[in-house]
Amino acid sequence: MKVSIIGCGNMMSAITMRISSCFEDINFYTYTPSYTSAQTLAKSLNGEAIKDLRNLPESDVYFIGCKPQQVSELAKNIDLKDKYIVSILAGVSTDQLMQLFNTKKILRVMPNTPCLLGQGISLFFATEEFKLHKALFLNLTKWFKETGLVVNLLSDKSLDDVTLISGSGPAYVFKLAQALHEKVMDLGIIDDEAKEIVDQLLYGSSKLMKNDNKLNYSQQIAKVSSKGGVTAKAIEYLDKQDFNKSISDAVNSGIKHYEELSKI
């Protein structure tokens, strides 16, 4: 199978390098205007870097990973009429992509940074015209499963909204880690040891949460909270502070800002 990659940034590179390491029957062609990053990625993929966009070989599918503000200019310089396109562009809707590239065969994918470790989430939204090519859609699903969980969504809006959880979510986790790290240091532990403690705490807790996935989160909290104990008291305090609402409000703030940016 031939795959053309247009835009070779960090996320696109990480995803395609992982895919390439798991599937050997893919011929990759890479392109960026500067050519340098295209060469670097092509070497990692055992593929071929293309200097001129007009010389990009006919491919089974085209991965679009340029900056969102560059996509209109890209569309003017390449003919992808009726081609199969995989877009990882944030904020560029399926309707916009169909109009820009004159094709209804669109798969939007929103990955997150843990995909770099094969532990990420890739949100999918595919047009019916794309899904009609069952073999291609199945292959892409298999490919992205090598980067983590794949979730098929039913609309552009769902993909954009859930991205504010899956895409921004790692930062929320890191923010929790930061708060815990500061508190551990307040208790007299030096910086490096405090970070090691917090990193292992979150890593181990995530593994435990995944392992006990038949339990809901309230049940998992209860498993580590003895009635009347220290942990229960701390959780009670968070509930009084409306911790869940604070998280919800933070996500809503992100969604509002995302909508404002999309109008620009």
C-alpha positions, 0 to 999 in steps of 0.5 A: 500500500502507498501512503503519502504524508504531507506535513511531517511534524512531531505528531505525524512523525511519531504516529507513522514511525510506530505504524511503520515499525509494526507493518512492513507492507507500506510504502511511504512518501513524505513531503514538506515545503522545507524538504528537511523534515521530509527527508528525516521522516522518510529515512525513519520510515524507509520511505522516499522524500519528495521535493516537489508536491507535484511529483508526489506519487499516486497513493492509496491514502494521503495523510494531511498533517500541515498546520491548520492555517496552511491547509487552504494554500496546500489545497491550491497546490495539489489535486486530491479530487476523489482521493482518500484523505486522513486528516490530523488537523485540529479545528478543520472540519470534514465539510471544510476538507471536502470543499478544499480537496474536492473529495468526500472520502475523509477520515479525521483523526485526533491523536494525543501525545501518549500515542508516542508510547503506544498508549494514546487515544485516536479519535476517528470520524469517517465519512460514509464514502470513506468507510465504503472502502472497508479494507482501507478503513480496517487497515487504518484502524489496525494501524492506529491501534498500534498507537493506543485506543481507537474510538469511532465517533458519529460526528465532527462535533463529537470529535472536536468536543472529546478532543478537549478531554483526550487531547488536553487531558494529559495536561490536566493529569500533569497539573494534578502531578504538579500540585502533588509534587509541590505538596510532597516537597512541602513535606520536606522531600527533595525535588527529584525524589518528590517527582519520582514519588508522584510519577510512580504514584500516577503510573501505578494508579493508572495501571491499577485503574486499568486492571480494575476496569470492571469497577466504576470510579466511585468503587475504585475510590472506595477500595482505597478509602476506609470509612472515617479514614484519612483518604476518605476525609481528603476525598470528602474535602475535595467533594465539598470544594466541588472538585468535579465541577472545577474540572468540568468548568475547565473543560468547558472553558477550553471548548469555548476558546476552541470555538472562538479560535475556529471562527477566526 
